[in-house]
């Protein structure tokens, strides 16, 4: 059954908006070439989108020909404003952006261990409100939040976890109460995978596993272009994965004894101290710096042992999922770069019969914030670009 005229117009409008988003301002002639639509159809949709306030003339093409230059049409980026937050145990980072995802402002605030929950929540929400106001963003349309922990696949809410600060859950509720915006929450590692697929190491892959190596340990699973969350939202909780060499096994409420105990930041610093690379008592946030320095100085023995540990988690997910590609992401994964990735790949080839490429993540710790912004942008555009 052919589409109705209204449906056809909506499809054509979405197609034109997608090209304007991906390529920037275009002339009517360029839209005709990209979309394959007729000249009258393109003229009609340009007029319709301009009248709706979604598209405006932003300049001229400057073609070297007689007569007036062709008008350039672009999406009205300030039609809606977005925000993205990366919520960590030690604080929060955020950006405010326009409808196209162009970052207008960035801000961050630390949260001290033991800080009163209400004060931490209030400071984070106030920081977002102030940052948006400073760039004239007005009421935010959509806010994307990346947080550690399980996201309930049915409700989209951050589930209670004894391992996370109370202010995390309270912050989500406060954002929903204080802001007129739609607030979306996703696991931080899942958002990192989204960012690496769009802008980073897996732009050419639709099936891969991202192994997050940072303060904590996690994984994100993308199969056939779809992010897999699992029945309870717990796909990728590899910190709890039982592995040899930890002297114990994890429990339902504590990942000590699991893969986290081998490859988390605290374990990496302990390993580095054993190789004389750092002194005792270094803050775990320095793990990425230590790995980066080890790569630069050629600390092969340390890097070999680290690869021996990381491959245990990589081999487990490869044996179950056969993704063909594993990305070592997060601050530590990026710090190790190709040097660590190549070591892990060599060990994985010995341990597994499944051919698997190992890549270093390109976005590091910034992947979570980037993924949260991508999530917010897509959700906002679904609403704003709706017929």
C-alpha positions as CSV (number, residue, x, y, z in Angstrom):
1,X,0.0,0.0,0.0
2,X,1.5,3.4,-1.0
3,X,2.2,5.9,1.7
4,X,-0.4,8.6,2.3
5,X,0.7,12.2,1.2
6,X,1.1,13.2,4.8
7,X,3.3,10.1,5.6
8,X,5.4,10.7,2.4
9,X,5.9,14.4,3.4
10,X,7.1,13.3,6.9
11,X,9.5,10.8,5.4
12,X,10.9,13.3,3.0
13,X,11.3,15.9,5.8
14,X,13.1,13.5,8.0
15,X,15.4,12.5,5.1
16,X,16.3,16.2,4.4
17,X,16.8,16.9,8.1
18,X,19.2,13.9,8.4
19,X,21.4,15.2,5.6
20,X,21.3,18.8,7.0
21,X,22.4,17.3,10.4
22,X,25.2,15.1,9.0
23,X,26.6,17.4,6.4
24,X,25.7,20.9,7.6
25,X,24.0,23.7,5.5
26,X,23.0,22.6,2.0
27,X,21.4,24.3,-1.0
28,X,18.0,23.1,-2.4
29,X,20.0,21.7,-5.3
30,X,22.3,19.8,-3.0
31,X,19.3,18.4,-1.1
32,X,17.8,17.3,-4.4
33,X,21.0,15.4,-5.2
34,X,21.3,13.8,-1.7
35,X,17.7,12.8,-1.4
36,X,16.9,11.9,-4.9
37,X,13.7,13.8,-4.7
38,X,12.3,16.0,-7.5
39,X,13.0,19.7,-7.5
40,X,9.3,20.7,-6.7
41,X,9.3,18.2,-3.8
42,X,12.5,19.6,-2.4
43,X,11.2,23.2,-2.8
44,X,8.0,22.2,-1.0
45,X,9.8,20.5,1.9
46,X,12.3,23.4,2.3
47,X,9.3,25.8,2.5
48,X,7.5,23.6,5.0
49,X,10.6,23.1,7.2
50,X,11.4,26.9,7.1
51,X,7.8,27.8,8.1
52,X,7.9,25.3,11.0
53,X,11.1,27.0,12.3
54,X,13.2,23.9,12.0
55,X,15.3,25.2,9.0
56,X,16.5,28.7,8.2
57,X,18.6,30.4,5.5
58,X,22.1,30.6,7.0
59,X,24.0,32.0,4.0
60,X,24.8,31.6,0.3
61,X,26.6,28.9,-1.6
62,X,28.8,31.4,-3.4
63,X,28.7,29.5,-6.7
64,X,30.6,31.2,-9.4
65,X,27.8,31.8,-11.9
66,X,25.7,34.6,-13.1
67,X,22.6,35.5,-11.2
68,X,22.0,35.3,-7.4
69,X,23.8,32.7,-5.4
70,X,21.9,29.7,-4.1
71,X,20.6,30.0,-0.6
72,X,22.1,27.7,2.1
73,X,19.6,26.1,4.4
74,X,20.6,24.8,7.9
75,X,18.9,23.4,10.9
76,X,18.0,26.0,13.6
77,X,20.3,24.6,16.3
78,X,18.9,26.7,19.1
79,X,15.4,25.4,18.6
80,X,16.1,23.2,21.6
81,X,18.9,22.9,24.1
82,X,20.3,19.7,25.7
83,X,22.5,18.7,28.6
84,X,24.6,15.6,29.3
85,X,26.0,14.5,32.7
86,X,28.7,12.0,33.6
87,X,28.0,11.0,37.2
88,X,31.0,9.4,38.9
89,X,31.6,8.3,42.5
90,X,34.0,11.3,42.9
91,X,31.9,14.0,41.2
92,X,29.9,15.1,38.1
93,X,30.9,16.5,34.8
94,X,28.4,18.1,32.4
95,X,27.9,19.9,29.1
96,X,25.2,22.0,27.7
97,X,24.6,21.8,23.9
98,X,22.3,22.9,21.1
99,X,20.0,20.6,19.1
100,X,22.8,19.5,16.8
101,X,25.0,18.5,19.8
102,X,27.4,21.4,19.5
103,X,28.8,21.9,23.0
104,X,28.1,25.5,24.3
105,X,29.5,25.1,27.8
106,X,31.2,22.6,30.1
107,X,31.4,22.4,33.9
108,X,32.3,20.0,36.7
109,X,32.0,19.6,40.4
110,X,33.8,17.2,42.8
111,X,31.9,15.4,45.5
112,X,33.9,14.5,48.5
113,X,33.7,11.1,50.1
114,X,31.2,11.3,53.0
115,X,29.7,14.6,51.8
116,X,26.0,15.0,52.9
117,X,23.7,13.7,50.2
118,X,21.4,16.7,50.0
119,X,24.3,19.1,49.6
120,X,25.9,17.1,46.9
121,X,22.6,16.8,44.9
122,X,21.8,20.5,45.3
123,X,25.3,21.5,44.1
124,X,25.1,19.3,41.0
125,X,21.6,20.5,40.0
126,X,22.5,24.1,40.6
127,X,25.7,23.7,38.5
128,X,23.6,22.5,35.6
129,X,21.0,25.3,36.0
130,X,23.7,27.9,36.2
131,X,25.7,26.6,33.3
132,X,22.6,26.5,31.1
133,X,21.7,30.1,32.1
134,X,25.2,31.4,31.4
135,X,25.0,30.4,27.7
136,X,21.4,31.6,27.4
137,X,20.1,28.0,26.8
138,X,16.7,28.6,28.4
139,X,14.6,25.6,29.5
140,X,16.4,22.4,28.6
141,X,14.6,20.1,26.3
142,X,16.4,16.8,27.1
143,X,19.1,15.7,29.6
144,X,21.1,12.6,29.2
145,X,22.8,11.1,32.2
146,X,25.5,8.4,32.4
147,X,25.9,6.7,35.7
148,X,27.5,3.5,37.1
149,X,25.2,0.8,38.2
150,X,22.2,-1.1,36.7
151,X,19.5,0.7,34.8
152,X,16.1,-1.0,35.0
153,X,15.2,-1.9,31.4
154,X,11.5,-1.6,32.2
155,X,11.5,1.8,33.9
156,X,14.8,3.3,32.8
157,X,15.6,4.2,36.4
158,X,18.9,3.7,38.2
159,X,18.5,0.7,40.4
160,X,19.5,0.8,44.1
161,X,23.0,-0.6,44.7
162,X,25.0,-0.9,47.9
163,X,28.2,0.0,46.0
164,X,27.0,3.4,44.8
165,X,26.7,6.7,46.8
166,X,23.1,7.6,47.7
167,X,23.5,11.0,46.0
168,X,23.6,9.2,42.6
169,X,20.0,8.1,42.8
170,X,18.8,11.2,44.5
171,X,20.4,13.3,41.8
172,X,18.3,11.6,39.0
173,X,15.1,12.3,41.0
174,X,16.1,15.9,41.6
175,X,16.8,16.5,37.9
176,X,13.4,15.1,37.1
177,X,11.7,17.2,39.7
178,X,13.5,20.5,39.1
179,X,13.8,20.6,35.3
180,X,11.1,20.8,32.7
181,X,13.3,18.6,30.5
182,X,13.0,14.9,29.8
183,X,15.7,13.1,31.8
184,X,17.2,9.9,30.3
185,X,19.6,7.6,32.3
186,X,21.9,5.0,30.9
187,X,24.8,2.9,32.3
188,X,28.1,4.7,31.8
189,X,29.8,1.8,29.9
190,X,26.9,1.4,27.5
191,X,27.1,5.1,26.7
192,X,30.9,4.8,26.1
193,X,30.1,2.0,23.6
194,X,27.6,4.3,21.8
195,X,30.3,7.1,21.6
196,X,33.0,4.8,20.4
197,X,30.7,3.4,17.7
198,X,29.7,6.9,16.5
199,X,32.9,8.8,16.9
200,X,35.7,6.4,18.0
201,X,37.3,3.1,17.6
202,X,34.3,1.1,16.3
203,X,32.9,3.3,13.6
204,X,33.2,0.4,11.2
205,X,31.7,-2.3,13.5
206,X,28.2,-3.2,14.3
207,X,29.2,-6.1,16.6
208,X,31.7,-5.7,19.4
209,X,32.3,-5.7,23.1
210,X,33.7,-2.7,24.9
211,X,35.7,-3.5,28.0
212,X,35.8,-0.5,30.3
213,X,39.0,-0.2,32.3
214,X,38.9,2.6,34.7
215,X,38.2,3.2,38.4
216,X,35.8,0.2,38.0
217,X,35.4,-2.5,35.5
218,X,32.5,-3.1,33.1
219,X,31.6,-4.1,29.6
220,X,29.1,-3.1,27.0
221,X,27.8,-5.5,24.4
222,X,26.7,-4.4,20.9
223,X,25.4,-7.1,18.6
224,X,24.2,-6.5,15.1
225,X,24.1,-2.7,15.8
226,X,22.0,-3.1,18.9
227,X,23.1,-2.4,22.5
228,X,22.1,-5.4,24.7
229,X,21.1,-4.7,28.3
230,X,19.9,-8.1,29.5
231,X,16.8,-9.1,31.4
232,X,17.7,-7.0,34.5
233,X,19.9,-4.4,32.8
234,X,23.1,-6.2,34.0
235,X,24.7,-7.3,30.7
236,X,28.4,-6.5,31.0
237,X,28.9,-6.6,34.8
238,X,32.2,-8.3,34.3
239,X,33.7,-6.9,37.5
240,X,31.8,-9.8,39.2
241,X,33.3,-12.3,36.8
242,X,35.1,-15.1,38.7
243,X,38.6,-15.4,37.4
244,X,41.8,-17.2,38.6
245,X,44.4,-15.3,40.5
246,X,42.2,-13.3,42.9
247,X,42.3,-15.6,45.9
248,X,38.5,-15.7,46.3
249,X,35.2,-15.3,44.5
250,X,32.8,-12.3,44.3
251,X,29.5,-12.1,46.0
252,X,26.1,-10.7,45.0
253,X,26.9,-7.4,46.7
254,X,30.7,-7.2,46.3
255,X,32.9,-7.7,43.3
256,X,36.1,-8.3,45.3
257,X,37.4,-11.6,44.2
258,X,36.1,-11.0,40.7
259,X,37.8,-9.6,37.6
260,X,37.6,-6.1,39.3
261,X,40.2,-7.3,41.8
262,X,42.7,-8.0,38.9
263,X,42.1,-5.1,36.5
264,X,40.4,-2.3,38.5
265,X,42.4,0.9,39.2
266,X,43.4,-0.1,42.7
267,X,44.7,-3.5,41.5
268,X,46.7,-1.8,38.7
269,X,48.3,0.6,41.2
270,X,49.2,-2.3,43.5
271,X,50.7,-4.1,40.5
272,X,52.7,-1.0,39.6
273,X,54.0,-0.7,43.1
274,X,55.2,-4.3,42.9
275,X,57.2,-3.3,39.8
276,X,58.6,-0.2,41.4
277,X,56.7,2.2,39.3
278,X,54.9,4.0,42.1
279,X,55.1,4.3,45.8
280,X,52.5,3.0,48.3
281,X,49.3,5.0,48.9
282,X,48.8,6.5,45.5
283,X,45.2,7.6,44.7
284,X,43.5,5.2,42.4
285,X,42.7,8.0,40.0
286,X,46.3,7.9,39.0
287,X,46.1,4.4,37.5
288,X,45.7,5.7,34.0
289,X,48.7,8.1,34.4
290,X,50.8,5.1,35.6
291,X,49.9,3.0,32.6
292,X,50.6,5.9,30.3
293,X,54.0,6.4,31.8
294,X,54.7,2.6,31.6
295,X,54.0,2.7,27.9
296,X,56.2,5.7,27.4
297,X,59.1,4.3,29.3
298,X,58.8,0.7,27.9
299,X,58.0,-1.0,31.2
300,X,57.5,-4.3,29.5
301,X,57.3,-6.6,32.5
302,X,54.6,-4.5,34.1
303,X,52.6,-4.3,30.8
304,X,53.0,-8.0,30.2
305,X,51.5,-8.8,33.6
306,X,48.7,-6.3,33.1
307,X,47.9,-7.9,29.7
308,X,47.9,-11.3,31.4
309,X,45.1,-10.0,33.7
310,X,43.1,-8.1,31.1
311,X,42.9,-11.0,28.8
312,X,41.1,-13.1,31.4
313,X,38.1,-10.9,31.1
314,X,38.4,-10.5,27.4
315,X,38.6,-14.2,26.8
316,X,35.5,-14.8,28.9
317,X,33.3,-12.5,26.9
318,X,34.8,-13.7,23.6
319,X,34.0,-17.3,24.5
320,X,30.4,-16.5,25.2
321,X,29.6,-13.8,22.6
322,X,32.2,-14.2,19.7
323,X,32.0,-10.5,18.9
324,X,35.0,-10.4,16.6
325,X,36.2,-7.2,18.2
326,X,37.0,-6.2,21.8
327,X,37.7,-2.5,22.6
328,X,39.9,-1.6,25.6
329,X,38.2,1.6,26.7
330,X,38.1,3.9,29.7
331,X,40.9,5.9,31.1
332,X,43.2,2.9,31.5
333,X,42.3,1.4,28.1
334,X,43.2,4.6,26.3
335,X,46.3,5.1,28.4
336,X,47.5,1.6,27.4
337,X,46.7,2.3,23.8
338,X,47.9,0.1,21.0
339,X,50.7,-1.2,23.1
340,X,48.4,-2.8,25.6
341,X,45.8,-3.8,23.0
342,X,48.5,-5.7,21.0
343,X,49.6,-7.6,24.0
344,X,46.1,-8.6,24.9
345,X,45.4,-9.6,21.3
346,X,48.4,-11.9,21.2
347,X,47.4,-13.6,24.4
348,X,43.8,-13.9,23.3
349,X,44.9,-15.6,20.1
350,X,46.6,-18.3,22.2
351,X,43.6,-18.7,24.5
352,X,40.7,-18.7,22.1
353,X,40.0,-20.3,18.8
354,X,37.7,-17.4,17.8
355,X,39.4,-14.8,15.7
356,X,39.1,-11.5,17.6
357,X,40.5,-8.1,16.9
358,X,41.5,-6.0,20.0
359,X,41.5,-2.3,19.6
360,X,42.3,0.6,22.0
361,X,39.5,3.0,22.7
362,X,39.9,6.4,21.2
363,X,37.8,8.5,23.6
364,X,39.0,7.6,27.0
365,X,37.0,8.8,30.0
366,X,35.3,11.4,27.9
367,X,33.4,8.7,26.1
368,X,30.6,8.6,28.8
369,X,29.8,12.3,28.5
370,X,29.9,12.1,24.7
371,X,27.6,9.1,24.7
372,X,25.2,10.8,27.1
373,X,25.0,13.8,24.8
374,X,24.4,11.6,21.7
375,X,21.6,9.9,23.6
376,X,20.0,13.3,24.5
377,X,20.4,14.6,21.0
378,X,18.7,11.6,19.4
379,X,15.8,11.7,21.8
380,X,15.3,15.4,21.4
381,X,15.4,15.2,17.6
382,X,12.9,12.4,17.6
383,X,10.5,14.9,19.3
384,X,11.5,18.1,17.6
385,X,11.7,16.6,14.1
386,X,8.4,14.8,14.5
387,X,5.8,15.7,11.8
